């Protein structure tokens, strides 16, 4: 694999993530009513229970387990655990909504070179970690080459002003 650069598999985007759940109805409710995904049609040829949801350019495929043996239920909120992250418009609004819905969460702050990123972590009904952040504040700076880009158009102009400072610090 050494020396391979670019996009050798010609990938285009993330399509979906698959999650095993113990209660399909509870998981659909969570992903639809808390995270805002919409249920979509899934192939009828599948011989197992499940549901497909779509939002924010990605799909969530929920797979109903026949028992709890495949789901390691996690109680502790650990930001270093496997998770999916969503950017939001207002961290304050997210925190307020989670409190109103009585969803336990943990906060974290990442700060580097004056850029602050707030994070909230919580679990879905089966213990899978969800992160909500204002990650578009953090510039994406490639480790190679002289080109840097932001994960947000809003941050693009600000980031372009920061590139010379960041490059000079490297």
C-alpha positions in Angstrom: 0.0 0.0 0.0 3.0 2.3 0.4 3.2 4.9 -2.3 -0.6 4.8 -3.2 -2.0 8.2 -3.3 -5.2 9.8 -4.5 -8.3 7.7 -5.0 -7.3 4.3 -6.3 -10.8 2.7 -5.7 -12.5 5.8 -7.3 -14.8 6.3 -4.3 -17.4 9.0 -4.6 -19.0 9.3 -1.1 -20.3 7.6 2.0 -23.4 5.7 1.1 -24.7 4.3 4.4 -23.8 2.8 7.7 -25.4 -0.4 9.1 -26.4 -0.7 12.7 -27.7 -3.7 14.5 -30.6 -3.0 16.8 -32.6 -4.9 19.3 -35.9 -2.9 18.7 -36.5 -1.8 15.2 -39.4 0.5 16.2 -37.3 2.2 18.9 -34.4 2.7 16.6 -36.5 4.0 13.8 -38.2 6.4 16.3 -34.7 7.6 17.5 -33.2 8.2 14.0 -36.4 9.7 12.6 -37.6 11.9 15.5 -34.4 12.8 17.2 -31.8 13.0 14.4 -34.2 13.9 11.5 -33.7 10.9 9.2 -36.6 9.9 6.9 -37.6 6.2 6.3 -37.1 5.1 2.7 -38.0 2.0 0.8 -35.7 -1.0 1.2 -35.6 -4.0 -1.1 -38.4 -6.4 -0.3 -36.2 -9.4 -1.2 -34.4 -9.2 2.1 -35.2 -12.1 4.3 -34.6 -10.3 7.6 -36.2 -7.5 9.5 -34.7 -4.0 9.0 -35.3 -0.5 7.9 -33.5 2.1 5.8 -33.5 5.8 6.6 -31.9 8.6 4.8 -30.7 12.1 5.6 -27.8 14.5 5.3 -26.5 12.7 2.3 -26.1 9.3 4.0 -28.2 6.3 4.7 -28.7 4.5 8.0 -29.5 0.8 7.6 -31.0 -0.7 10.7 -30.8 -4.5 11.1 -33.1 -6.2 13.6 -31.2 -8.8 15.6 -33.0 -11.9 16.8 -31.5 -11.6 20.2 -29.2 -9.3 22.3 -26.1 -11.4 21.7 -24.8 -9.2 18.9 -25.2 -5.9 20.7 -22.7 -5.0 23.3 -24.8 -2.4 25.3 -22.7 0.5 26.3 -23.7 2.6 29.3 -20.7 5.0 29.6 -20.5 7.9 27.2 -16.9 7.7 25.8 -15.9 10.2 23.1 -13.1 7.8 22.0 -15.6 5.0 21.2 -16.8 4.2 17.7 -19.3 6.9 16.6 -20.9 8.8 13.8 -20.6 12.6 13.9 -23.1 15.2 12.6 -22.4 18.9 12.2 -25.2 21.3 13.5 -26.2 24.9 13.2 -26.5 25.6 16.9 -24.8 23.7 19.7 -26.9 25.5 22.2 -30.1 24.4 20.5 -28.9 20.8 20.4 -28.0 20.8 24.1 -31.4 22.3 25.0 -33.3 19.7 22.9 -31.3 16.8 24.4 -32.1 18.1 27.9 -35.8 18.5 27.0 -35.8 14.9 25.7 -34.0 13.7 28.8 -31.2 12.2 26.7 -27.9 11.9 28.7 -24.9 13.4 27.0 -21.3 14.4 27.6 -19.7 17.6 26.3 -16.1 18.1 25.0 -14.2 21.0 23.6 -11.3 20.7 21.1 -9.2 23.8 20.8 -6.2 24.3 18.5 -4.5 27.4 17.3 -7.5 29.5 18.5 -10.1 27.4 16.7 -12.7 25.9 19.1 -14.9 22.9 18.3 -17.7 22.0 20.7 -18.9 18.4 20.8 -21.8 16.6 22.4 -21.9 12.8 22.7 -24.8 10.5 23.4 -26.1 7.0 22.6 -28.8 5.7 20.4 -31.2 3.1 21.9 -28.6 0.3 21.4 -25.6 2.1 22.8 -24.1 3.3 19.5 -22.4 6.7 20.0 -23.6 9.8 18.3 -21.6 13.0 18.2 -23.0 16.4 17.4 -20.4 19.2 16.7 -19.6 22.4 15.1 -16.7 20.7 13.3 -16.9 23.0 10.3 -14.9 25.5 12.5 -11.9 23.2 12.2 -9.9 23.5 8.9 -9.0 20.4 7.1 -5.3 20.6 6.3 -3.8 17.9 4.2 -0.6 16.4 5.5 1.0 16.5 2.1 1.0 19.1 -0.6 0.4 22.8 -0.2 -3.4 22.9 -0.6 -5.8 23.2 2.3 -9.5 23.2 2.3 -12.3 23.5 4.9 -15.2 21.1 5.4 -17.5 24.1 5.2 -18.1 26.8 2.5 -18.8 29.3 5.3 -15.3 28.6 6.8 -13.6 28.6 3.4 -12.7 32.3 3.2 -11.6 32.5 6.9 -9.5 29.3 6.4 -7.8 30.8 3.3 -6.6 33.7 5.5 -5.3 31.1 8.1 -3.4 28.9 5.7 -0.3 31.1 5.6 -0.2 31.2 9.4 -0.6 27.4 9.7 1.9 26.7 7.0 4.4 29.0 8.7 4.0 27.1 11.9 4.7 23.7 10.4 
